[in-house]
Amino acid sequence: MIKRVTSCVAIASLWLMISQFSVAEVIHSSQASELKNRFRIDHMVESVTLLIQREYGSAPVIIVKPDGSKWYVSRHPENVKWVDGLTGDMITIDNPMPGPWQLIGKVVEGSIIDKVSALSIDVDPIPQPLYQGERLKLTARLMGDEQKIRLPGLDFLMNWTAKFISDNNPGDENFAAGSVIVGTYRDNGEALDERPDDGVFTSKLNLTQAWGGYTLQVTAKNAVLERQYSEPFRLSTRPINVDIVAPQDLESGEWDLRIVVDENELHLAQTHVEAELVGPAGMRLQVTVSDINSTETLYSLSKVNDFGSYRIKLTAVSTTKAGREIYLTLPELFFNFIKPPEPPPSAEELAAKADVQAKKAEGTAKENALLLLISVNALLIILGILVLLFVRKRSNLKKALAAAQARMDKETRQQNITLELDEIDLSMPEDFDGPKSGS
């Protein structure tokens, strides 16, 4: 497989040496740690990138220039770009000062301090034909002076992004789809990546996109560098299609899978389909279809007995006519096993049901009549009690008024007698009709 390499314009070659007077000795970068993290930059170098491995979680290194001045991750000139991570530093210096340099920090003993002048990325090209839903393993590498860079923790120092850009071809499904980010590249030993920190970044791309012409754009960047790789390709439709065939008698619970394979694209004998049937009550059934010898195959699923919704997860493996092994994720399928409706009731059942309803209605009417009678009687009793109370209260009121009137009359007579007695004048002499004496 031919690999395409994108690289920045080669800068002047970097010579690593330690010179004394007129004698020069080339020092390999892996020996830098043995020299107490010292290295020399030649006067011919216009740009250099340092890749430094530190102890996990330690602070970024401090750079001591030949003139004794220091650079820190938080304080350095504009011609210096610095990215720090948990396990290392990536530092690019434009027009570095010639002479001996030194690093201060917890550089891992025996580690390699790489000094490169040209950084690029090497990306595996996309195979053709490439199909929708395919699981694809592509790799990429960060290159320094055309050599693969391997640095523990490099996965945390670089951000890889993969993007599909539609070619906007009329008639393609992805026409006017624009661009979409489909994944990334990682060197973490997970998913399809074989080993962590081996300098090989492995893709994890989502190929469930609309079919048509695209341009793959892979970007690797951080604060120090940005490199890009582009490649046109075509995403083809799936060469395998599977759908559900419902039974004529829905009560039978027997569904079929219809598998259609494009024999112009794939070898039928090397095509295998796996289906996982997931149903109610935690049902899971694994099915493998291997005896595919025609473009259309009908496979009977196991009979289902529980009513409810069912889901079928599908994957397929095959070999293309060009000899490439492929792994496809197919769209999920769904079907429902619904409980059949009850048969209509017979005439006898209808008559019995009507008789029951009539008796129920008669009983309800009797209950309602009895309730009405009780309610009327209760109402009459309540009204009678209220009238009796009203009459009694009225009689008592009349008696009270008569007694009050009598009391008032009595008091009036007593007042009149008292007034008559008060009018008699007790100071006047009594008149006697007999003769006066001494006359």
Protein Blocks (a to p, Z undefined) as FASTA:
>chain_A
ZZddddddddddddddddehjbccdddfklmmmnoopacddfkbmbdcddddddehiacd
ddddfkopacdfkbccfkbccdddfkbccdddehiaedjdddedjddehiacdddfbdcd
ddddddddddehiacdddddddeehiacddehklmmpccddddddehighiakgonlpad
fbdcddehpajbfbghklpacddddfbbcedddddddddddfkbccdddddddddddfbd
cdddddfblmnopacddddddfklpcfklgccddddddehhiacddddfbbcbfbdcddd
dddfbgcddddddddddddfkopacddddddddddddddddddddfklmmmmmmmmmmmm
mmmmmmmmmmmmmmmmmmmmmmmmmmmmmmmmmmmmmmmmmmmmmmmmmmmmmmmmmmmm
mmpcfkbccddfbdcehZZ
